[in-house]
């Protein structure tokens, strides 16, 4: 059983449980009685349909593959990336108040992009990180009025 089949089965079970719990929601006391159930029910049904489609696709792939080929899941490489992402997240949380949003976000995203894209694409990684960090800072602090910790010495 590969990771896609396992996630399809797990998603199907979660979707079924979620749909059953959505059906158990109380009716609205005013207005249309079933209206509070509509959105959760549609989410549950959509999750069931998408997980069933994933399982169907995996079954078709399995029929086409030879029994000798196994899809391997490189656990060692992925665990390193997960561990480094957790470490980067902890460092980001520690540095967020001290360095401010912009610098700490640049450092965090730069580390993540180097981790997943490699060092060969450092120019693209740096451009994406700088544009994203500054755009989000200006959007939230200036346009939406959401407070983000200021970057020391830089006033945007």
Secondary structure, DSSP 8 states (H G I E B T S, - for coil): --HHHHHHHHHHHHHHHHHHHHHTS---SSS-TTHHHHHHHHHHHHHHHHHHHHHHHHHHHHHHS-TT------HHHHHHHHHHHHHHHHHHHHHHHHHHHHHHHHHHHHHHHHHHH-GGGHHHHHHHHHHHHHHHHIIIIIIS-------TT---
